[in-house]
Amino acid sequence: MKSKIIVSLLSICLILSVTAGCKAKDTKASSSPTIVRTSSPAAKTATAAPVATAIVPAGTAVPVGKKITDAEKGKPFKDALELFSDNFDNNDYKSESVVLANPDSIEFKDGKLSMSNNIRNWSGYSTIDLFEVDGTNYKQIEYSTTFNTLGDKLVDPKTVPSIWMGLFVGIRVTEGVIADQPGGFWVSFSDQKKVAVYPGYACFPAGAVTLDLPVDAITVRTVTVIDNGDKIYYYITDDSGANYLILRADITADKVIIYKNDGTVAKECVNQLNTTGVFSLFDHFTNTFVDKISIKGSN
């Protein structure tokens, strides 16, 4: 009789112990932090151009940008505050802040992001968090990437070179979207001394307009994109390391007007740009090697 009582008591204790353990485990799981990210809006018909706030993950303090004068706006600003960077030094990337498209065509090696390593394929790299000009925290956002691309001719000498066979650098991009969709502003870089421009509406692959460059992107270059809210600028480093202005785009409520380096109008089109979005790289049917990516803000 005593042995039955002891066994029963042991069974009760075991059940209570397991139950308590499960409750403790459930409590621990429920207390884990939830990461909330702000996603990009879908492409839409133009609204009034924004005035340059950074949208960051919920619960994160917005860092204040460095002061910039009106005369310094529209150019790379040496005192800008770095908001994001990815340099691939450890043959890895910031997976918590980045989405890869077609990742089977991406490698991280030799301290670089190697895009579309399967050559006749494509791949993409996009930030998750949004950074936006708002006039309070930021008057200017700078996006830059250092890379080189083989282009079309070097990949397959038999093909007719196309300037859309290369790396597309885009801002205000809808998350998960590549350059064949509207909403974002893209420029393609290749083995040629030309770029194709995609100013928010669907014009892939040829682009809305083609602009001449003093250099190609076979050699390592840094491309910097500046967003002031009502203006977008694209720069590329030349052989001396200086920033060459590729284009300026003036944005109104209903138009996007693209100006060449010399200030003449290259293209005027209906404004279908997103008012905000993510920074994105889209590699199209070539092999591109990215050294680093940086996003900065100025007040």
C-alpha positions as CSV (number, residue, x, y, z in Angstrom):
1,M,0.0,0.0,0.0
2,K,2.8,2.4,0.9
3,S,4.6,1.6,-2.3
4,K,1.5,2.6,-4.3
5,I,1.1,5.9,-2.4
6,I,4.8,6.7,-3.1
7,V,4.5,5.9,-6.8
8,S,1.4,8.0,-7.0
9,L,3.1,10.9,-5.3
10,L,6.1,10.6,-7.6
11,S,3.8,10.6,-10.7
12,I,2.0,13.8,-9.4
13,C,5.4,15.5,-8.8
14,L,6.6,14.5,-12.3
15,I,3.4,15.9,-14.0
16,L,3.7,19.2,-12.0
17,S,7.3,19.5,-12.9
18,V,6.7,19.0,-16.7
19,T,3.7,21.4,-16.6
20,A,5.8,24.0,-14.9
21,G,8.6,23.5,-17.4
22,C,6.2,23.9,-20.3
23,K,4.7,27.1,-18.8
24,A,8.2,28.5,-18.2
25,K,9.1,27.7,-21.8
26,D,5.9,29.4,-23.1
27,T,6.6,32.5,-21.0
28,K,10.1,32.8,-22.4
29,A,9.0,32.4,-26.0
30,S,6.3,35.0,-25.6
31,S,8.7,37.5,-24.2
32,S,11.0,37.4,-27.3
33,P,11.2,40.8,-29.1
34,T,9.3,41.2,-32.3
35,I,11.1,43.0,-35.1
36,V,8.8,45.2,-37.1
37,R,10.0,46.6,-40.4
38,T,8.4,49.3,-42.6
39,S,7.7,48.0,-46.1
40,S,7.9,49.9,-49.3
41,P,4.6,51.3,-50.8
42,A,3.3,50.0,-54.1
43,A,4.0,52.1,-57.1
44,K,1.3,54.7,-57.7
45,T,0.4,57.7,-59.7
46,A,2.4,60.8,-58.7
47,T,1.5,62.9,-55.7
48,A,3.2,66.1,-54.7
49,A,7.0,65.7,-54.4
50,P,8.1,65.2,-50.8
51,V,10.1,67.9,-49.0
52,A,14.2,65.0,-47.6
53,T,12.8,61.7,-42.7
54,A,14.4,58.6,-42.5
55,I,11.9,55.8,-41.9
56,V,13.6,53.2,-39.7
57,P,12.5,50.1,-37.8
58,A,9.8,50.7,-35.2
59,G,11.3,51.6,-31.8
60,T,14.6,52.8,-33.3
61,A,15.6,56.5,-32.7
62,V,16.1,58.5,-35.8
63,P,19.7,59.6,-36.1
64,V,20.0,63.3,-36.9
65,G,21.9,64.2,-40.1
66,K,24.8,66.7,-40.4
67,K,23.9,70.2,-41.4
68,I,24.1,70.9,-45.1
69,T,23.8,74.3,-46.8
70,D,21.6,74.9,-49.9
71,A,24.8,75.4,-51.9
72,E,26.0,71.9,-50.9
73,K,22.8,70.2,-51.7
74,G,22.7,68.0,-54.8
75,K,26.4,66.9,-54.3
76,P,28.0,64.1,-52.3
77,F,28.5,65.6,-48.8
78,K,31.6,64.6,-46.9
79,D,30.0,65.3,-43.4
80,A,26.9,63.2,-44.1
81,L,25.9,60.8,-41.3
82,E,26.1,57.1,-42.3
83,L,22.8,55.4,-41.8
84,F,23.6,52.0,-43.4
85,S,26.6,50.2,-44.8
86,D,27.5,46.7,-46.1
87,N,31.1,45.9,-47.2
88,F,31.1,42.1,-47.5
89,D,34.5,41.9,-45.8
90,N,33.6,38.6,-44.1
91,N,32.1,37.1,-47.3
92,D,28.7,37.8,-45.9
93,Y,26.0,40.5,-45.9
94,K,23.6,42.2,-43.5
95,S,20.9,39.6,-43.8
96,E,18.7,41.3,-41.1
97,S,18.6,44.5,-43.3
98,V,18.7,43.2,-46.8
99,V,16.7,41.0,-49.2
100,L,18.4,39.1,-52.0
101,A,16.5,38.3,-55.2
102,N,17.3,35.1,-57.0
103,P,20.0,34.2,-54.4
104,D,21.1,31.1,-56.2
105,S,22.9,33.5,-58.6
106,I,24.7,35.3,-55.8
107,E,28.0,34.5,-54.1
108,F,30.0,36.3,-51.4
109,K,33.7,35.8,-52.1
110,D,37.0,37.7,-51.9
111,G,35.2,40.3,-49.8
112,K,32.7,41.2,-52.5
113,L,29.1,40.6,-53.5
114,S,29.3,38.6,-56.8
115,M,26.0,39.1,-58.6
116,S,24.6,36.8,-61.4
117,N,27.6,34.4,-61.2
118,N,25.6,32.1,-63.5
119,I,26.1,34.8,-66.2
120,R,23.0,34.5,-68.3
121,N,20.9,35.1,-65.3
122,W,19.9,38.0,-63.0
123,S,20.0,38.8,-59.3
124,G,19.1,41.6,-56.9
125,Y,20.1,43.2,-53.6
126,S,17.7,45.5,-51.8
127,T,17.7,47.2,-48.4
128,I,14.6,46.6,-46.2
129,D,14.4,49.9,-44.3
130,L,13.4,53.1,-46.0
131,F,15.2,56.4,-45.9
132,E,13.3,59.4,-46.9
133,V,13.8,63.2,-47.3
134,D,11.4,65.0,-45.0
135,G,12.9,68.5,-44.4
136,T,13.1,67.9,-40.6
137,N,15.6,65.1,-40.0
138,Y,17.0,64.9,-43.6
139,K,17.2,67.3,-46.5
140,Q,19.3,64.9,-48.5
141,I,19.8,61.1,-48.6
142,E,22.9,59.7,-50.4
143,Y,23.1,56.2,-51.7
144,S,26.4,54.9,-53.0
145,T,27.9,51.7,-54.3
146,T,31.4,50.8,-55.5
147,F,31.5,48.0,-58.1
148,N,32.6,46.9,-61.5
149,T,30.6,44.9,-64.1
150,L,31.7,42.8,-67.0
151,G,28.8,44.0,-69.2
152,D,27.5,42.1,-72.2
153,K,30.5,42.2,-74.6
154,L,32.9,40.6,-72.2
155,V,30.5,37.9,-71.2
156,D,29.8,36.9,-74.7
157,P,31.8,38.6,-77.5
158,K,29.4,37.3,-80.2
159,T,26.5,39.3,-78.9
160,V,25.6,42.8,-79.8
161,P,26.5,44.9,-76.7
162,S,23.4,46.2,-74.8
163,I,23.6,48.9,-72.2
164,W,20.9,47.1,-70.2
165,M,23.2,44.1,-69.8
166,G,24.8,45.3,-66.6
167,L,24.1,46.7,-63.1
168,F,21.0,48.8,-62.5
169,V,21.2,51.1,-59.5
170,G,17.8,52.2,-58.2
171,I,16.2,54.3,-55.5
172,R,12.5,54.7,-54.3
173,V,12.1,51.1,-55.4
174,T,9.1,49.1,-54.2
175,E,10.5,46.2,-52.1
176,G,10.8,43.0,-54.0
177,V,10.6,44.7,-57.4
178,I,13.2,44.9,-60.1
179,A,13.8,47.4,-62.9
180,D,11.1,46.0,-65.2
181,Q,8.4,47.4,-63.0
182,P,7.3,51.0,-62.5
183,G,7.7,53.2,-59.4
184,G,11.5,53.3,-58.8
185,F,14.1,55.4,-60.5
186,W,16.9,53.3,-62.1
187,V,20.1,53.8,-64.1
188,S,21.9,51.0,-65.8
189,F,25.8,50.7,-66.0
190,S,27.7,48.4,-68.3
191,D,30.9,47.9,-70.4
192,Q,29.9,50.9,-72.5
193,K,30.3,54.7,-72.0
194,K,26.5,55.1,-71.9
195,V,23.7,54.6,-69.4
196,A,20.0,53.9,-69.8
197,V,17.6,55.8,-67.5
198,Y,14.3,54.4,-66.1
199,P,12.5,57.3,-64.4
200,G,9.6,55.6,-62.7
201,Y,7.5,54.2,-65.5
202,A,7.7,50.9,-67.3
203,C,10.3,51.2,-70.1
204,F,12.4,48.1,-69.6
205,P,14.8,47.1,-71.2
206,A,15.8,50.0,-73.4
207,G,14.9,52.8,-70.9
208,A,13.3,56.2,-71.4
209,V,16.5,57.9,-72.5
210,T,20.2,57.1,-73.1
211,L,23.0,59.4,-71.8
212,D,26.7,59.5,-72.6
213,L,29.4,59.0,-70.0
214,P,33.2,59.7,-70.0
215,V,33.9,56.2,-68.6
216,D,32.5,52.7,-68.6
217,A,31.9,50.5,-65.5
218,I,34.4,47.7,-66.4
219,T,36.8,49.5,-64.1
220,V,35.8,49.8,-60.5
221,R,33.6,52.9,-60.1
222,T,31.5,54.5,-57.3
223,V,28.0,55.5,-58.2
224,T,26.3,58.0,-55.9
225,V,22.6,58.7,-56.0
226,I,21.3,61.8,-54.2
227,D,17.7,62.3,-53.3
228,N,16.6,65.8,-52.2
229,G,12.9,65.0,-52.4
230,D,12.2,67.2,-55.4
231,K,15.4,66.4,-57.2
232,I,17.4,63.2,-57.9
233,Y,21.1,63.3,-59.0
234,Y,23.3,60.4,-60.3
235,Y,27.1,60.7,-60.1
236,I,29.9,58.3,-61.2
237,T,33.6,58.5,-60.4
238,D,35.8,59.2,-63.4
239,D,39.4,58.0,-64.0
240,S,40.7,60.8,-61.7
241,G,38.4,59.8,-58.9
242,A,36.2,62.9,-59.3
243,N,32.4,62.7,-59.3
244,Y,31.0,63.2,-62.7
245,L,27.3,64.3,-62.8
246,I,25.4,61.9,-65.0
247,L,22.0,63.5,-64.7
248,R,19.6,65.6,-62.6
249,A,15.9,64.8,-62.4
250,D,13.5,67.6,-61.3
251,I,10.3,66.2,-59.8
252,T,7.0,68.0,-59.7
253,A,3.6,66.8,-58.8
254,D,2.9,65.6,-62.4
255,K,6.3,65.5,-64.2
256,V,9.9,64.2,-64.1
257,I,12.3,66.3,-66.1
258,I,15.7,64.7,-66.8
259,Y,18.7,67.0,-67.5
260,K,22.0,66.0,-69.0
261,N,25.4,66.9,-67.5
262,D,25.4,70.1,-69.5
263,G,22.1,71.2,-68.2
264,T,20.0,70.6,-71.3
265,V,16.8,68.6,-71.1
266,A,17.2,64.9,-72.1
267,K,13.6,63.7,-71.3
268,E,10.4,64.9,-69.9
269,C,7.8,62.3,-68.7
270,V,4.7,61.8,-66.5
271,N,5.6,61.4,-62.8
272,Q,4.9,57.8,-61.8
273,L,7.7,57.7,-59.2
274,N,7.2,56.4,-55.7
275,T,7.5,59.2,-53.1
276,T,9.7,56.8,-51.1
277,G,11.1,53.3,-51.3
278,V,14.2,51.2,-50.8
279,F,17.7,51.3,-52.4
280,S,18.2,48.4,-54.8
281,L,20.8,46.8,-57.1
282,F,19.6,44.7,-60.0
283,D,22.1,42.8,-62.1
284,H,20.9,41.8,-65.5
285,F,22.6,39.0,-67.5
286,T,26.2,39.7,-66.7
287,N,28.6,39.4,-63.7
288,T,29.0,42.3,-61.3
289,F,31.3,42.6,-58.3
290,V,30.2,44.9,-55.6
291,D,32.8,46.1,-53.0
292,K,30.5,48.1,-50.7
293,I,27.2,49.9,-50.3
294,S,26.5,53.0,-48.1
295,I,23.5,55.2,-47.3
296,K,24.0,58.6,-45.6
297,G,21.8,61.4,-44.5
298,S,22.3,65.2,-44.2
299,N,20.1,67.8,-42.5
